[in-house]
Amino acid sequence: MTLNSIGLDIDKAKSLAKDLNGLLANFQVYYQNLRGIHWNIKGKRFFDLHVKFEELYNDTNIKVDEIAERILTLGATPLHTFNDYISEAKVPVGKNISVDESAVRLIVDSLTELLKIERDLLDKSDDANDEGTNSMMSDFITEQEKTVWMMKAWLNETV
């Protein structure tokens, strides 16, 4: 087994970076969805949701940077074109969503997909003894599970 300069198996680090690039692509689509619903939301709940969506996209923007920097830390290059994002992403793309329930549903559906990807990365990073990626995924999962719970409560649904 050949180790890189941060003590991880080179092949496992490459594989994790590839999977992180997939997560990055999904986060970029999710981020753009959040921008779109922030800009386009209408109705009686506009003021509350407009602020909430801004909070979510600001947080997502930070996560995008953290993911890209982790990819670089593992010795790879982060994806950075919209073509790459669209071809890699699994989260749904929202277009012209202005209705409150549709916007919140898009968030829940997107986070559900992100959580699947993150749990897979959590398992793989644990196997690779990559505490940096593992810790990041654990933190993301904890926070996003809470957001899903809150959004589903807003929709009057159970988790």
Buried (B, 14 or more C-beta within 10 A) or exposed (E): EEEBEEEBBBEBBBBBBBBBBBBBBBBBBBBBBBBBBBEBBEEEBEEEBBEBBBEBBEBBBEBBEBBBEBBEBBBBEBBEEEEBBEEBBBBBEBEEBBBBEEBBBBBBBBBEBBBEBBEBBBEBBBEBEBEBBBEBBBEBBEEBEEBBEBBBEBBEEEE
